[in-house]
């Protein structure tokens, strides 16, 4: 069984060093891999980072911090992608639970400042996101986890943010799963190959990727 190659980095943050862990796919390819910044990657997210790196064929930069830290790491990733053997044209931000809310905020921040250009934001069970949607924000993959202790209709429901993005003209793909699916890794097993297909199309025709109709998980 192949395991991910990993390395630990320390980047310069605004007020402190930012520890970042890098995961490379267990099966490297001849082409530079997409690069994904995974937000709020504490100890519980390590398995998700490993699985996502291998299942989607992406290099993962895991950072445990808020949106300002995530944005710093994303900007660094865009500048240093080649050093990691990855492709700056296929740059993603992702997170799970609270980290998904951070990732969504990072996507909004970089859309407002106009750089770096994101290929996709991947939000696994995000919480409340109250900021207005920004024109030009990256297409989204939103994973909704059924069975979480959330009351239907509350602003924190993942599907409600997906709806807000669609109403703003942003392309959104949705994946619905159960708590058991998330705990056992079946979500990543489905999500990874689907992202791989999307990213393959982005490489083949990156200029058209941001305007083409949405891709469903089927």
C-alpha positions in Angstrom: 0.0 0.0 0.0 1.4 3.4 -1.0 1.3 6.2 1.6 1.4 9.9 1.0 4.8 11.7 1.2 4.5 14.5 3.7 6.6 17.5 4.8 6.2 20.2 7.4 6.8 23.9 6.6 6.7 27.1 8.5 5.5 30.2 6.6 5.7 33.8 7.6 2.3 34.9 9.0 1.2 38.4 9.9 2.0 38.0 13.6 3.5 34.5 14.0 4.9 31.7 11.9 2.3 29.4 10.3 2.9 25.7 10.5 1.8 24.0 7.3 1.9 20.3 6.4 2.2 19.2 2.8 0.7 16.0 1.5 1.7 14.6 -1.9 -0.4 12.0 -3.8 0.5 8.4 -3.1 0.6 7.8 -6.9 2.4 10.7 -8.5 1.8 11.6 -12.1 4.0 12.9 -14.8 2.1 16.2 -15.0 2.2 18.8 -12.1 -0.7 18.0 -9.7 -3.4 20.5 -8.7 -2.7 22.3 -5.4 -5.3 22.4 -2.6 -5.1 24.5 0.6 -7.1 22.7 3.3 -8.1 25.1 6.1 -8.4 24.4 9.8 -6.5 21.2 9.5 -6.1 20.1 13.1 -5.2 16.5 14.1 -8.7 15.3 13.2 -8.4 16.4 9.6 -5.2 14.5 8.8 -7.0 11.5 7.5 -9.1 13.7 5.2 -6.0 15.4 3.9 -4.3 12.1 3.1 -7.4 10.6 1.5 -8.2 13.7 -0.5 -4.6 14.0 -1.8 -4.6 10.5 -3.1 -8.2 10.2 -4.2 -8.1 13.5 -6.2 -4.5 13.4 -7.2 -3.7 16.8 -5.6 -1.0 18.2 -3.5 -2.5 19.4 -0.2 -1.3 22.2 2.0 -2.9 21.9 5.4 -3.1 24.9 7.7 -4.8 25.3 11.1 -5.9 28.8 11.4 -8.5 31.4 10.5 -9.3 33.0 7.2 -6.4 35.5 7.3 -4.0 32.5 7.7 -5.7 30.6 5.0 -5.4 33.5 2.6 -1.7 33.9 3.3 -1.1 30.2 2.7 -3.1 30.4 -0.6 -1.1 33.4 -1.8 2.1 31.6 -0.9 0.9 28.5 -2.7 0.2 30.4 -5.9 3.7 31.8 -5.9 5.5 28.6 -5.0 3.4 25.9 -6.7 6.3 24.8 -9.0 8.5 24.2 -6.0 5.9 21.7 -4.7 5.6 20.0 -8.1 2.1 21.4 -8.5 0.2 23.4 -11.0 -0.7 27.0 -10.1 -3.4 27.0 -12.8 -5.4 24.5 -10.8 -5.5 26.0 -7.3 -8.2 25.1 -4.8 -9.3 25.9 -1.2 -11.1 23.4 1.0 -12.2 22.6 4.5 -14.4 20.5 6.6 -17.0 21.7 9.2 -15.6 24.9 10.8 -12.7 24.7 8.3 -15.2 24.8 5.4 -16.5 28.1 6.7 -13.0 29.4 6.8 -12.3 28.1 3.3 -15.5 29.9 2.0 -14.3 33.1 3.6 -10.8 32.7 2.0 -12.5 32.2 -1.4 -14.5 35.4 -0.8 -11.3 37.3 0.2 -9.3 36.4 -2.8 -12.2 37.1 -5.1 -12.5 40.6 -3.7 -8.8 41.3 -4.1 -8.6 39.7 -7.5 -5.7 37.3 -6.8 -4.9 34.4 -6.7 -7.3 32.9 -9.1 -9.1 29.8 -7.7 -10.2 26.9 -9.8 -12.7 25.7 -7.1 -13.7 25.9 -3.5 -14.6 22.6 -1.8 -16.8 23.0 1.3 -17.5 19.9 3.3 -20.4 20.6 5.7 -19.8 24.3 6.1 -21.4 26.3 8.9 -23.0 29.8 8.8 -21.5 32.1 6.1 -23.1 35.5 6.5 -20.9 37.6 4.1 -22.4 38.6 0.8 -21.4 36.5 -2.2 -18.7 38.3 -4.3 -18.9 38.4 -8.1 -16.2 36.3 -9.6 -15.9 33.9 -6.7 -14.7 30.4 -7.6 -17.1 27.6 -8.5 -18.0 25.5 -5.5 -18.4 21.9 -4.5 -20.6 21.8 -1.4 -21.0 18.6 0.6 -24.0 18.4 2.9 -23.9 15.9 5.7 -27.3 14.6 6.8 -27.7 13.6 10.4 -25.7 16.5 11.9 -27.4 18.2 14.9 -28.7 21.2 12.9 -32.2 22.3 12.7 -33.7 22.5 9.2 -34.0 26.1 7.9 -31.3 27.6 10.0 -28.7 29.8 8.1 -26.0 27.4 8.9 -27.3 24.7 6.6 -24.8 23.9 3.8 -27.5 23.7 1.2 -28.5 27.3 1.9 -25.1 28.6 1.1 -25.1 26.6 -2.1 -28.4 28.2 -3.0 -27.0 31.7 -2.3 -24.1 31.0 -4.6 -26.4 29.8 -7.4 -28.6 32.9 -7.1 -25.4 35.0 -7.5 -24.6 33.1 -10.8 -21.9 30.9 -9.3 -21.7 27.3 -10.5 -22.2 24.8 -7.7 -22.0 21.1 -7.5 -23.6 19.4 -4.5 -22.9 16.0 -2.8 -25.2 14.7 -0.1 -24.0 12.2 2.4 -24.6 10.8 5.9 -22.5 11.2 9.1 -21.4 7.5 8.6 -20.2 8.3 5.1 -18.1 11.2 6.5 -16.7 9.1 9.4 -15.7 6.2 7.3 -14.1 8.1 4.4 -16.7 7.3 1.8 -17.3 11.0 1.2 -13.7 11.5 0.1 -13.8 8.2 -1.9 -16.6 9.8 -4.0 -15.5 13.4 -3.9 -11.9 12.7 -4.8 -12.4 11.1 -8.3 -15.1 13.7 -9.1 -12.7 16.5 -8.3 -10.1 14.8 -10.4 -12.4 14.8 -13.4 -13.2 18.5 -12.9 -9.5 19.4 -12.6 -8.7 17.4 -15.6 -11.1 19.4 -17.7 -9.6 22.6 -16.1 -6.2 21.6 -17.4 -7.5 20.8 -20.8 -9.3 24.1 -21.2 -8.5 26.4 -18.3 -9.7 29.5 -20.0 -13.2 28.1 -20.4 -13.5 26.5 -16.9 -14.9 29.4 -15.1 -17.8 30.0 -17.5 -18.9 26.5 -18.5 -22.2 25.0 -17.0 -21.9 23.0 -13.8 -20.7 19.4 -13.5 -22.8 17.0 -11.4 -21.5 14.2 -9.2 -23.0 11.1 -11.0 
